[in-house]
């Protein structure tokens, strides 16, 4: 508690300083403590809790009161109470106690000038009363002494309120007595009535929450200091009026009338930067136009913001605001936002034109319900007092970043609770979560990530140097205003950053920076191109070497057959490509029936001549159907890319090659300077077009190499500790398993929570090392490989111990039919994992507190909101 009270004192001093500076900007003059006067109008103002806004003081009330040179004390106040004519000895003990007995507050007030006065007690401000009790020792009081004064201040306030109630009772008794005609009867009736009221009333009726401890008083302000710090006090550079004029001039408006969301609710009760209310208000009246308004740059106007697509960014902002708002405010805001979206649709906007969409409103409300459940599980004795987006200034003001708490790898928003604790959350719209969308070209990075943790690994030092270089690149990128570099892909050529350009953006030593970027680029490329780091069984360089060697060998072997081919028949049909892709993708018979005829040929639209699958029917897995359609789309694109006859003709014209046989000879000799992908594409199509045994064997060998590579890569994730560790690190951006197990980050997935408590219930442990050791790769009944967790725990509550909990599907396949030089590596959350997560959330779900139940009884509207929230989280439970 000692540190908390240091904060309270520092907070008061900071607010006074902020108020003073703001008052000076406005031209106000300081009159007295926290009171400022506008010399132009004569009006007086007092700063609010933020210290940046001023509230006018109603001086008309003061004018109606008798003017005195000194403020009234409690003793003065009590002197003004009309005394009964009956002598004290004839009064009942209750009346005497109510009128004559000196209160604790009165005793303190008359000790020395400057004690708590009526204004202080009327304000109900415990801090103010305590400061007036401390008087001259205020600047030297210790935190422990100040704590005692806060308790005494609460006691004084309780006494003052009690006396006010008793005075009111006495006044009412006197008023009733005035109807009596006889003075004595009037006095007796007054005393009788008063005694009856006092006896019946007893101690003033108070609720448990009225008896605040000093800790309660501290907790009301603890954790909210961030609201007056950078990021939270920022405003968007333009006013709403200026923005609306801009979108009208540029024809960005969707025709919907502007509604300021800050006017819908009291934003002072929601600890989120007000700029985000403005952002959402503006987005609701703005068309979503590619490369114009479909980005944060348009809305932020220079202010930093989170990453991602604009629809998901707006979803994150809605979730942040909804989570920080009361249920009533949440409902008001969501209704207004939804109404604005519907208005846009009525005025002709379609989904692609909307910056805020209804599916993201629904997702935000589901995420928010999950956050409510998360708080009941992980922080049950607190409430949300605000939060931030993934924005540097806001995070720093919450104590996250340099010199403070480490930011989670995949954090989208942070919520702050009333105990001053930050909760970093990764938001996912629903259960369709892509854990990884990468390629085998990143296996070097995967492997080095694992080697970094293993000092015995022969590439441990190489890994240290590699990731130190990536960190240094990010330091430079931050200085020159570029985005984060995660090591995927090559760095831009340093020559693109001339010394002149670097100097223009404020770099002190451009020459040294250019030289350093060159060295970093070369060092990272050298490491990335090292073919010996990744084992040969799933080494992309080794795989490509074998592919290229097979193409060269069989192209030469079939030279005469290829020379006699019809150039226009070299293309590989999309149907052939799709059939091969589909056969290797482990689809069910139900899915195959939608895409293929009974003879095994793809379904073709008779009018367009293109592949056209049957519509999905009830009982078919929607995600699997979409996966098959994605392969069909890839096949069409690949076939289009593979239409090489025209490309060959263009090359022949450019190189002045007279005919196809001459082109074949030039290609075989290596004389033509073509991109490797284009060269391989021509060779492969030529080999397959011969329809020879050699050509067919090449096809079979090619597919077998791809299968072997995929099998070895998938197996390594399970059996090679270094590859497993590196793969899990690569998943952190979308599935931060380690961070969740340690409690530094949690996931909100649709309507469900994946936090440390849920993880422990599911896996039987929170020890990440144990979890990592038990990760394995299995194959389901359809032949689909998946990453799973081997465990002996009844995680789904069916009474039986589970052997393996499926987590993520793993798909490793060639990008291009034998010539792409790239292997895709994709991992996506399993639908059965999401269902298991939802079931666990229901089992561990929110418990209503006594306060919630009373609130539901006293407020039907609030009760309806709570029931609706429960229905969203427990969909199969009837309430």
Protein Blocks (a to p, Z undefined) as FASTA:
>chain_A
ZZmmmmmmmmmmmmmmmmmmmmmmnopacfbghiacdfknopacdddfkopaccdddfkl
mmmpccdfbdcdfklmmmmpccdfbdfklpcfklmmmmmmccfklmmmmmpghiacfklm
mnopaklmmmmmnmmmmmmpcfklmmmmmmmmmmmmmmmmmmmmmmmmmmmmmmmmmmpm
blklmmmmmmmmmmmmmmmnmpadddfklmccfklmmmmmgoplmmmgghjlpccfbafk
lmmmmmmmnopagoiacddfklmpcfklpccdfklmmmmmmmmmcccdehklmcfklmnn
opacdeddfklmmmmmmmmmmmmpcfklmmmmmmmmmmmmmmmmmnopafklpmbdfklm
mmmmmmmmmmmmmmmmmmmmbccfbdcdddfklmmmnopaehiacddfklfbdcddfkop
acdddddfblcdcfbacdfklmmmmmmmmmmmmmkbmklmmmmmmmmmmmmmmmmmmmno
pacdehiacdddfklmcfklmmmnopablmlmmmmmmmmmmmmmmmmmmmklpcfklgfk
lmmmmmmmmmmmmmmmmmmmmmmpcfklmpccfklmmmmmmmmnopafklmmmmpcfkop
acddfklopacdddddehiafklmmmmmmmmmmmmmmmmmmmmklmmmmmmmmnopablk
lmmmmmmnomaccdfklmmmmmmmmmmmnopaklmmmmmmmmmmmmmmmmmmmmmmmmmm
klmmmmmmmmmmmocfklmmnopaccdehjbccdfklmmmmnopabfklmmmmgccdddf
kopacddddddddfkonopacfbdcfbdcddddedehinopacddddddfklmmmmmmmm
mmmmccddfklmmmmmmmmklmmmmmmmmmmmmmmbcZZ
